[in-house]
Amino acid sequence: MSKCLGEFRHSEPLTLGVELELQLLSLRDFDLTRGATDLLASLDYDGRFGDIKLEITESMIEVSTLPRASAGGIAADLAGLREVLRVHCARNHIAVCGGGTHPFHRWPERRICSGERFDALYQRYGYLAKQFTVFGQHIHVGCTSADDAIWLTQALGVYVPVFVALSASSPFVDGVDTFFQSARLNAVSAFPLSGQCPPLANWAEFVRYFGMLQACGIAASIKDLYWDVRPKPEFGTVEIRVCDTPLSIESATALAALAQALSRWLLRTRPDLQVARQVHVARYNKFQACRYGMAAMISDPVALGQRPLRESLAELLELLAADAHELGCTPWLDHLQPLLADDATDAAWLRGMQRVHGNLNDVAREAAERLLARPAHEPREIGR
């Protein structure tokens, strides 16, 4: 066992954890502002809903929930974290919002946060570290064993385009419409250890693979693997890393519910996904989802053809209905149904705001107001 990996920690099956990277905005023009250190220094918060911490640049923070058994628990934590941010951001005269990219900030103006790890990343990756001021949602799913974790890491990799398309909220970069639904992942793809987990038979084989990366000086810890889905042995989880940060905590919760229901179905049925073949089309399929979102055409290396992502996603949601019911998260998956239409996605909403206002400053302002809005009706869990 690699010392850097450590033992795979026991985790209750299918427990959830969510991390959201959020934008800090100036109230003057709604550009990114360097407010993270000051904001965290002023926090009067006891951690009851999870953590609020620095990210790589001073214009972003990360909030993370506590481990929860249900999507409803995640929703409660995210709502609590939102209220903490509402109060403390107002005190610091800044705004906070979701979205995978800020629509018009200039990356050379970003400042790396102080800290040994952040400095090491800056020294290693140079300007890429500042361009990494992009904002994602990470979803952790608990696994009972290391072998289950490495199997689930590869199985979930097949569904990366689904999570990309559902969460896409980064159509603008440098003040320009990119024509992408999720442009954020282009920044992540620049890192040498991005992509997917290679086909591996079990945890022991993963440990040997990681040992090879260590011996070659490529990776020192699991954090160096910027994979779309990766195991997290210190948490006993598998982590889905491809989602843009949604514009609302309700959408973030729905994505977590999807991850939980999908993981339950995968672990319960153990379908033969032929991951050794899937890796050959993984990069292309992720590009399709980033570029076209729900309109993507996904290549199938088993059936040797293409299929509309929207069509396969609708079937997937039906397939997961029984597992969602058992988990009590059916209303959260129902929240995703409208996103099957192109004009209901976060990326479409941001483009709509740009058409309404004619400028991206007001788009960022509207996004900040949307994150902090309290919806009139939130999905509630169904008792098992």
C-alpha positions in Angstrom: 0.0 0.0 0.0 1.4 3.4 -1.0 2.0 5.7 2.0 0.5 8.6 0.1 -2.7 6.6 -0.6 -3.1 5.1 2.9 -5.8 2.6 3.7 -9.2 2.9 2.1 -11.4 4.3 4.9 -14.7 2.6 5.7 -17.7 4.6 4.6 -21.4 3.9 4.9 -22.7 2.8 1.6 -24.1 5.5 -0.7 -23.6 8.3 1.8 -23.3 11.7 0.0 -21.0 14.7 0.3 -21.0 17.8 -1.9 -18.4 20.4 -2.6 -19.2 23.6 -4.4 -16.7 26.1 -5.7 -18.3 29.6 -5.7 -17.4 32.9 -7.2 -16.8 36.1 -5.2 -17.9 39.2 -6.9 -17.5 42.9 -6.5 -20.8 44.8 -5.9 -19.5 47.6 -8.0 -19.3 45.8 -11.4 -19.8 42.1 -10.5 -16.4 41.2 -11.7 -14.4 38.7 -9.6 -12.9 40.3 -6.5 -10.0 39.2 -4.3 -12.1 38.7 -1.2 -11.6 35.1 -0.1 -9.1 35.5 2.7 -10.9 38.5 4.2 -14.2 36.7 4.1 -13.0 33.6 5.8 -11.1 35.7 8.4 -14.4 37.4 9.4 -16.5 34.2 9.6 -18.5 33.7 12.7 -19.6 30.1 12.0 -19.6 26.9 14.0 -19.3 24.4 11.2 -22.7 22.8 11.8 -23.5 22.6 8.0 -20.0 21.7 6.8 -17.0 23.7 5.8 -16.1 27.0 4.1 -12.5 27.3 2.9 -10.1 28.9 0.5 -9.6 27.6 -3.0 -6.6 28.3 -5.3 -7.3 32.0 -6.0 -8.6 34.8 -3.9 -11.7 35.1 -6.0 -13.2 31.8 -5.1 -14.2 29.8 -2.1 -15.3 26.2 -1.6 -18.2 25.1 0.6 -18.6 21.4 1.5 -21.4 19.6 3.3 -21.1 17.1 6.0 -21.4 13.4 5.0 -25.2 12.7 4.7 -27.3 9.6 4.2 -29.8 11.4 1.9 -30.2 14.1 -0.7 -32.4 15.9 1.8 -29.5 16.1 4.2 -27.4 17.6 1.5 -30.1 20.1 0.7 -30.3 21.2 4.3 -26.5 21.6 4.6 -26.3 23.6 1.4 -29.2 25.8 2.5 -27.5 26.4 5.8 -24.2 27.2 4.1 -26.0 29.6 1.8 -27.5 31.5 4.8 -24.0 31.8 6.4 -22.7 33.2 3.1 -25.7 35.6 2.7 -24.9 37.2 6.0 -21.1 37.3 5.8 -20.8 38.3 2.2 -23.1 41.3 2.9 -20.9 42.3 5.8 -17.9 42.2 3.5 -19.7 44.1 0.7 -19.3 41.3 -1.8 -21.6 39.0 -3.8 -21.4 35.2 -4.3 -22.7 33.1 -7.1 -22.6 29.8 -8.9 -21.7 29.0 -12.5 -18.8 27.1 -14.0 -16.9 30.2 -15.2 -17.1 33.9 -14.5 -18.4 35.5 -17.8 -15.8 38.2 -18.3 -12.9 38.2 -15.7 -9.3 38.4 -16.8 -7.2 35.5 -15.5 -3.9 37.5 -15.2 -5.6 39.6 -12.5 -6.2 36.7 -10.2 -4.1 36.2 -7.1 -3.0 32.8 -5.8 -4.1 32.2 -2.2 -1.3 31.8 0.4 -0.5 28.3 1.5 2.1 25.7 0.8 -0.1 23.5 -1.5 -1.4 26.5 -3.6 2.1 27.8 -4.0 3.3 24.4 -5.1 0.6 24.2 -7.7 1.5 27.7 -9.0 5.1 26.8 -9.2 4.3 23.5 -11.0 1.6 24.6 -13.4 2.5 28.3 -13.9 -0.3 30.4 -15.6 -2.6 27.3 -15.7 -3.1 27.7 -11.9 -4.6 31.2 -12.4 -6.6 30.0 -15.4 -7.9 27.4 -13.0 -10.2 30.0 -11.6 -13.2 27.9 -12.7 -15.9 26.6 -10.5 -17.2 23.0 -10.2 -19.3 20.8 -8.1 -17.8 17.6 -6.7 -20.0 14.8 -5.5 -18.8 12.1 -3.1 -20.5 8.7 -2.9 -19.6 6.4 0.0 -18.3 2.9 -0.8 -18.0 0.0 1.6 -14.8 -1.4 0.1 -11.8 -0.4 -1.9 -12.6 -2.9 -4.7 -16.2 -1.4 -5.0 -14.7 2.0 -5.2 -12.3 1.3 -8.1 -15.1 -0.6 -9.9 -17.6 2.3 -9.4 -14.9 4.9 -10.4 -14.8 3.2 -13.8 -18.5 2.5 -14.1 -19.5 6.1 -13.4 -17.0 7.3 -16.0 -19.3 6.0 -18.7 -21.9 8.5 -17.4 -19.7 11.6 -17.4 -21.5 13.2 -20.4 -24.8 13.0 -18.4 -23.4 14.9 -15.5 -21.6 17.4 -17.8 -24.8 18.2 -19.8 -27.1 18.4 -16.7 -24.8 20.8 -14.9 -23.5 22.9 -17.8 -23.3 26.6 -16.7 -20.2 28.0 -18.3 -21.0 29.4 -21.8 -19.0 32.6 -21.4 -15.2 33.0 -21.2 -13.3 36.3 -21.4 -16.4 38.2 -22.3 -17.2 35.9 -25.3 -19.9 33.3 -25.9 -17.8 30.2 -26.5 -20.6 28.2 -28.2 -19.9 25.6 -25.5 -22.5 24.7 -22.8 -19.6 23.9 -20.4 -16.4 25.7 -21.3 -15.0 25.1 -17.7 -13.8 21.6 -18.5 -11.5 23.0 -21.2 -9.4 24.6 -18.4 -9.3 21.3 -16.5 -8.3 19.3 -19.6 -5.1 21.4 -19.8 -3.7 19.5 -16.8 -1.6 16.5 -17.6 -3.4 14.1 -15.2 -6.9 15.0 -16.3 -9.2 12.5 -18.1 -10.4 9.1 -16.9 -9.3 6.3 -14.7 -7.7 3.6 -16.9 -9.2 0.1 -16.9 -8.2 -1.6 -13.7 -9.3 -4.9 -12.3 -9.4 -4.0 -8.6 -7.9 -1.8 -5.8 -4.7 -3.7 -5.7 -4.1 -3.0 -9.4 -4.9 0.7 -8.8 -2.3 0.8 -6.0 0.3 -0.7 -8.3 -0.7 1.8 -11.0 -0.4 4.7 -8.6 2.9 3.4 -7.3 4.2 3.5 -10.9 3.1 7.2 -11.2 4.9 7.9 -7.9 8.1 6.2 -9.0 8.1 8.2 -12.2 7.6 11.5 -10.4 4.2 12.1 -12.0 1.9 12.1 -9.0 2.7 12.5 -5.3 -0.9 12.2 -3.9 -4.4 11.3 -5.0 -5.0 15.1 -5.4 -2.7 15.1 -8.3 -5.2 13.0 -10.3 -7.6 15.4 -12.0 -9.7 12.6 -13.3 -13.3 13.0 -14.2 -14.1 10.4 -11.4 -11.6 9.4 -8.9 -11.5 7.3 -5.6 -10.9 9.2 -2.4 -9.5 6.6 0.1 -9.2 9.1 3.0 -13.0 9.6 2.8 -14.0 6.1 1.7 -15.7 7.6 -1.4 -15.8 7.9 -5.1 -15.7 11.5 -6.3 -17.5 12.8 -9.4 -15.6 15.9 -10.6 -17.0 17.0 -13.9 -20.0 19.1 -12.9 -20.1 22.8 -13.3 -21.2 24.6 -10.2 -25.0 25.0 -10.8 -26.7 28.4 -10.3 -28.8 27.1 -7.5 -28.4 24.7 -4.5 -31.5 22.9 -5.5 -29.9 21.8 -8.8 -26.7 20.9 -6.9 -28.8 18.7 -4.6 -30.6 17.1 -7.6 -27.2 16.2 -9.2 -26.1 14.6 -5.9 -29.4 12.6 -5.8 -28.7 11.4 -9.4 -25.2 10.3 -8.3 -26.6 8.4 -5.4 -29.4 6.6 -7.3 -27.0 5.8 -10.2 -24.4 4.4 -7.9 -27.0 2.2 -6.1 -28.2 0.9 -9.4 -24.7 0.2 -10.7 -23.6 -1.6 -7.5 -26.8 -3.5 -7.3 -26.9 -4.7 -11.0 -23.2 -4.7 -11.9 -23.9 -4.2 -15.6 -21.2 -5.2 -18.1 -20.3 -1.7 -19.3 -17.1 -2.9 -21.1 -15.1 0.0 -19.7 -12.0 -1.1 -21.7 -13.9 -0.1 -24.8 -15.5 3.0 -23.3 -12.2 4.7 -22.6 -11.6 4.9 -26.4 -14.6 7.3 -26.8 -14.6 8.9 -23.4 -12.8 12.1 -24.4 -14.9 12.5 -27.5 -18.2 12.0 -25.6 -17.1 14.5 -22.9 -16.4 17.0 -25.6 -19.8 16.4 -27.2 -21.5 17.1 -23.8 -19.4 20.2 -23.1 -20.0 21.6 -26.6 -23.6 20.7 -27.2 -25.1 19.8 -23.8 -28.4 18.1 -24.2 -28.1 18.1 -28.0 -24.9 16.0 -27.8 -24.6 12.8 -29.8 -22.9 10.1 -27.7 -20.8 7.4 -29.3 -21.3 3.8 -28.2 -18.2 1.6 -28.8 -20.2 -1.5 -28.0 -23.2 -1.0 -30.3 -20.9 0.8 -32.8 -23.0 3.9 -33.3 -24.2 7.2 -32.0 -27.3 8.1 -29.9 -28.7 11.4 -28.7 -27.7 12.1 -25.1 -31.2 13.5 -24.4 -32.7 10.2 -25.4 -30.4 8.0 -23.4 -30.7 10.3 -20.3 -34.5 10.1 -20.4 -34.2 6.3 -20.4 -31.7 6.4 -17.6 -34.0 8.4 -15.3 -36.7 5.8 -15.9 -34.2 3.0 -15.2 -33.3 4.6 -11.9 -36.8 5.2 -10.7 -37.0 2.2 -8.3 -33.6 3.0 -6.8 -34.5 6.6 -6.4 -37.7 5.5 -4.6 -35.8 3.3 -2.2 -33.4 6.2 -1.4 -36.3 8.6 -1.0 -35.0 11.0 -3.6 -37.5 10.8 -6.4 -38.6 14.5 -6.2 -34.9 15.5 -6.6 -34.6 13.4 -9.8 -37.9 15.0 -10.9 -36.1 18.3 -10.6 -33.8 17.2 -13.5 -36.6 16.3 -15.9 -37.1 19.8 -17.3 -33.4 20.0 -18.1 -34.0 17.6 -21.0 -35.1 20.6 -22.9 -32.3 22.8 -24.2 -33.8 26.1 -23.0 -34.1 24.9 -19.4 -30.4 24.5 -18.6 -28.3 26.9 -16.6 -26.2 27.7 -19.7 -29.4 28.7 -21.6 -30.5 30.8 -18.6 -27.2 32.7 -18.7 -27.4 33.3 -22.4 -31.0 34.5 -21.9 -29.9 37.0 -19.3 -27.3 38.3 -21.7 -29.9 38.9 -24.3 -32.2 40.7 -21.8 -29.5 43.0 -20.4 -27.1 43.3 -23.3 -24.1 43.0 -21.0 -22.3 40.4 -18.9 -22.1 42.5 -15.7 -25.8 42.2 -15.2 -25.6 38.5 -16.1 -23.2 38.0 -13.1 -25.5 40.1 -10.9 -28.5 38.0 -11.8 -26.6 34.8 -11.2 -25.7 36.1 -7.7 -29.3 36.9 -6.9 -30.4 33.5 -8.2 -28.0 31.6 -5.9 -29.2 33.4 -2.8 -32.9 33.2 -3.7 -35.2 31.0 -1.6 -37.5 29.0 -3.8 -41.2 28.9 -2.9 -41.3 25.1 -3.1 -38.3 22.8 -2.5 -38.4 19.1 -3.2 -39.0 17.0 -0.1 -37.8 13.5 0.6 -40.3 10.7 0.4 -40.2 8.3 3.4 -38.9 4.9 2.6 
